[in-house]
Amino acid sequence: MWLMTRIAILFYIFIIWATGAAVILFVSHVLDLQTIQRLMLLIYFDNQSGTIAGICAGGIMLMSLILAKLIYGKRQMERTIAFENPTGGVTVSLTALEDLIKRLIVQVPEVKEIRPYMIAVRKGLEVDIKLVLRHEANIPELTGRFQELVRRKIEEAVGMEGKINIRVHVVKISLEDIKFKGKDDFQLPTQAPFHGYRS
């Protein structure tokens, strides 16, 4: 599937570059209007040339549809996991697991906001989590505890046997919840203290 994705990318790059090169050659007068007209007349009046041009255009359209379907299908596969029960197969949307992870925020008071994103890979699950923390905390200890909590929740929900790779990105530490308890907690001096005149 990775090979087909790469072929699709190369195909679309080739089409875009070929179109761009033709436009550049035309506006820079390397391809003059008469040459283009002769080519169009040849394709229009010559049945063999018209057939070849039509086959090429149809092939490009068909190829683009096939590659688009492959890319979309791969994307859909990455967003679901499947397993077999004794009574039949089961597929679970990764969006449902992402919502499950979002509900974990109530168990971690230091976390203010969470944005998880998951994809299924051959060896298991790749989980990317962006966190906004409520206040300064021991980030290594907090993220380690949170990663273990997420891993345990996923394993309990779907019985995941493959590798679960959890990456955590702390994108912001919110300071709006931090309030000074008294006036003496933090106070800038209004003026320098007077120690008398020195001779």
PyMOL commands that set and color helices and strands:
alter all, ss='L'
color gray80, all
select helices_A, chain A and resi 2-27+33-45+47-78+94-107+139-158
alter helices_A, ss='H'
color red, helices_A
select strands_A, chain A and resi 80-85+88-93+111-121+124-133+163-173
alter strands_A, ss='S'
color yellow, strands_A
deselect
rebuild
show_as cartoon
